[in-house]
């Protein structure tokens, strides 16, 4: 797993946030209406260790995650 330095992964109440320049660039590179692009987004979050960090904070099915300004409900 390849970790990144310029990303902040935090829990704010019931919301999980991924912030920083890396998150902004990732979201900006994704076509959210494209299945393949969303798959890339998911693989990148896993590969970079972001999903592990979120799970370590207590993330579970149905929780809300916001990566930069893209919001989704987590499903394992």
N, C-alpha and C positions, 0 to 999 in steps of 0.2 A: 504494500500500500504506500502510495506516494503522498506525503503530507504537504500542505501548503502553509506558508507563513502569514500572508496578508489576508487572513479571513478570521472573523470572529463568529463563534457558534455559541449562542446563549439561549436560556429559557427566560421568557418574560411573562409571568403569570401562566396561562395555559397555551401560550404561543411560543414556538421555537423559531429563532431568528438566525439567519446566516447573512452576515454583513461584511462589507469591505470591498475593495477594488476588484479582487478576484471574482466575487459573487456578482458584482455589477457587469463585469466583462462576460462572464458565463451566460447570464440571463440575456444580455444583449446579443449573444451569438446564436441563440436558440429561436427557431420558428415554432412557436407554441401550437400551431395548427398542424404540424407535421409529426406523425407518429415516430418516424425515424429520428427526427431531431429531439423529441422528448426522450427517446431511448438513450440517445447520446448524453443528454442532460443527466438522466438517472445513473448511467454508467460512470460518468465523471464524478458525481457526488460520492459514489461508492469508492472509486479508484483513489480519489484524493483524501479519503478518510473522513469526509464530512458526515456521512450517514452513521459511521461508528461514533463520532462525537455526539451526534444528536441522540443516538440510542443510549449512550453513556449518561446523558442528561435525563433519561427517562422516557424518551419518545416511544409511543405505542400506536397501534392501529387507530385511525380516526383523528389523531392529533393534527393540529394545524401547523404547517411549516411555511415560513416566508423566506425565500432566497432573494435577496435584494428587494425587488418589488413584485415578485412572482409568488403567489400564494397557492398552496395545495394541501389536501388532506393526505396524511401518510397512510400507506397501505403496504404491509410487508409481504 
